[in-house]
Amino acid sequence: MNKDNPIDWIVDWARYHNIHHAAEAALIFDNGSTGYSRSELERELIDKTNLSYVSIVCADLPYGWSRNLKNGSWQTQYLQSACLNLAREIFLAKANAVLSIDIDEFVEPLPKTNVFSLTNKSLFGQLVWKGTWAFCSVGSGPMPQKEHDLVSELARDSSRKFCTVPNRFLGKMEWLIHGHFGLFGLLTSTKRVHHWHFRRTNTSWKGHGFGMSDFAKPSAELVAALARL
């Protein structure tokens, strides 16, 4: 899902996952961006990445109900869930594997493999994992992913994401924003996969700001992965 994120953030997101995970295509649901057209975004992705396929789908509809939970997090429903399952049924039904990851999240490189290959070889054709918050040591306000150089010492303190094979059993079930929980979540959870969640790569639409954690430390692994952009 995208709404008015700077195009260079989106291009870097696509290029990164092509470079480190051999991603071949990107599907983006655009929630009524006004800073550029869908055709402009599509052209930039085609011209500036090695993706073979790019599809920008209009989703200019109300995003859905949100509420502030007791722990300060947000729960958004309706549109994002609907788009995920439209992707499952229509756009990505024949994909080799599908990574559900936001523009402010990059999956850490995997030695001698990638997240798609690892998911295909997994027992259930689906993997679920947690991410770690990343921060910038300089600057203020919104920043691109590649300006982040610190990570939380509280490892895997960010939300869950997933990769799935659409024509396998779990891939045919409902796609959830943060992957399966319960028994399926237990069976498909892995620590082999991990992503960084970039604190400042946002337009503050959720109101969580750009704050720095008191538990941030330099990360050579993050810097090395971003250096290839």
Buried (B, 14 or more C-beta within 10 A) or exposed (E): BBBBBBBEBBBBBBBBBBBBBEBBBBBBBBBEBEEBEBEEBBBBBBEBBEBEEBBBBEBEEEBEEEEEEEEEEEEBEEBBBBBBBBBBEEBBEEBBBBBBBBBBBBBBBBEEEBBBBBBBEBEBBBBBBBBBBBBBEEEEEBBBBBBBBBBBEEBBBBBBBBBBBBEBEBBBBEBBBEBBEEEBBEBBBBEEBBBBBBBBBBEEEEEEEBEBBEBBEEBEEBEEBBEEB
